[in-house]
Amino acid sequence: MKKYTEMTKEELEREKKLTEAEYLDIKAKNYSLDMSRGKPSNDQLGLTESLLHILNKGADCKTEDGIDCRNYGQLFGLKEARVLFSDLLGIPADNIILGGNSSLNMMYDTVARAMLYGVPGSDKPWCKQEHIKFLCPSPGYDRHFHICESLGIEMIPVDMTPDGPDMDTVERLVSEDESIKGIWCVPKYSNPQGITYSDETVKRFARLDCKAKDFRIFWDNAYAVHDLDDHGDKLLNIFSLMHGTKYEDQLYYFFSTSKISFPGSGVALLALSDRNLAATTKIIEAATIGPDKINQLRHVRYFTNAEGIIDHMRLHGMVLKPKFDVVLDTLEKELKPTGIADWTRPKGGYFISLDVADDTAKETYRLASEAGVKITKAGATFPYGKDPRDRNLRLAPSYPPLDELAAAIHVICVCAKLAYLNKIS
Ligand SMILES: Cc1ncc(COP(=O)(O)O)c(C=O)c1O
């Protein structure tokens, strides 16, 4: 088959008629398929079924040190849980605060605390400074952008490259503009492209010279251990690169077990330098007496140690890999010959990023919605929902069963083709 760009007018007309007919056939099937959010499937949730009843009675809720997890206390979380994540992530346990059930919540709170109180290095709280801005590598995670929007922080998009954010631009902007206070990073299997930052990129982040004395990197390592198989990407440990250097206060590092155990009922983590920890402690001790230690203990008892988590993630990979394969094979078969689209081929995480032809993402999304297939809204992967080229779509293969996923991705391919053929005719 010829690429669309190489077809004659007549050939394109014929292709359009065929694609329209295919789209009408699809619509007649009355699909109701959802691949909009990166949620684990029921099969994945079942992998941690026994975590639900690992603590059966009061006596099970005592730690080795005799702490009764049913009662108040332990502001930073259980020692054994901090040690578990310390081993997994290579971060000293003393620099780890375990929170509640959501790292996004910890990210919001961290930005909100900076707005209200400032951070070490701030002359005044961020909200008292004239106008503040965050760099937003794009495409990126819509909920990071939502935090900024909700708190009135201006977002500056920065292009993503196959090695991570465009570091020349990042370095230039943070060195020139004092009102830039932060950057969002998803360094491993980024949402939505599944890109892992190169060693060079991580090293440049670890030595970022900023005009603002209170600049922070929001390092959201949500997919740190989420490989599809044993050949996953390797990410440098930014915490150890920065620890003990003059840059160490510039890092806030986040992680959670949402996609290891249960989203919404996992354990979230914030790792930070001693100075940041001391400043944060003063504030959080006004806000809470401590997190849910029973859930932290469940996780410790269930996984035992870092290897326990890594072994468990192999099971997730075995469920997820065939789903990624179906999506990638279908894109390869149906869209590659047309030459109108490009996509990422991640080795882990939860998403595939599909770039359709310029100015057709919204239309592809609309056609798919009308045919009963829900995907993340076009534009959502950019600050303010504005994709400058209107081409990026986020595909989330995890939740639907395989047969539904295959049907959904076929629909998206047909819609991408039709949106292009309609545009050029
Ligand atoms: C990059 C990223 N960070 C954070 C989250 C949410 O994490 P949590 O459930 O810990 O709030 C997600 C969920 O999709 C995500 O993709």
The ligand as a Tripos MOL2 file, in Angstrom:
@<TRIPOS>MOLECULE
LIG
   16    16     1     0     0
SMALL
NO_CHARGES

@<TRIPOS>ATOM
      1 C1          2.8970   10.0940   36.4140 C.3       1 LIG1
      2 C2          1.8700    9.7820   37.4400 C.ar      1 LIG1
      3 N1          2.0190   10.2490   38.6900 N.ar      1 LIG1
      4 C3          1.1170    9.9950   39.6490 C.ar      1 LIG1
      5 C4         -0.0170    9.2480   39.3750 C.ar      1 LIG1
      6 C5         -1.0090    9.0320   40.4580 C.3       1 LIG1
      7 O1         -0.3870    8.4700   41.5260 O.3       1 LIG1
      8 P1         -1.1300    8.2130   42.9000 P.3       1 LIG1
      9 O2         -2.1680    7.1910   42.6540 O.co2     1 LIG1
     10 O3         -0.0530    7.7730   43.8160 O.co2     1 LIG1
     11 O4         -1.7490    9.5190   43.3320 O.co2     1 LIG1
     12 C6         -0.2170    8.7580   38.0840 C.ar      1 LIG1
     13 C7         -1.4310    7.9880   37.7600 C.2       1 LIG1
     14 O5         -1.7710    7.7470   36.6520 O.2       1 LIG1
     15 C8          0.7460    9.0270   37.1020 C.ar      1 LIG1
     16 O6          0.6100    8.5820   35.8490 O.3       1 LIG1
@<TRIPOS>BOND
     1     1     2 1
     2     2     3 ar
     3     2    15 ar
     4     3     4 ar
     5     4     5 ar
     6     5     6 1
     7     5    12 ar
     8     6     7 1
     9     7     8 1
    10     8     9 2
    11     8    10 1
    12     8    11 1
    13    12    13 1
    14    12    15 ar
    15    13    14 2
    16    15    16 1
@<TRIPOS>SUBSTRUCTURE
     1 LIG1         1 GROUP 0 **** ****
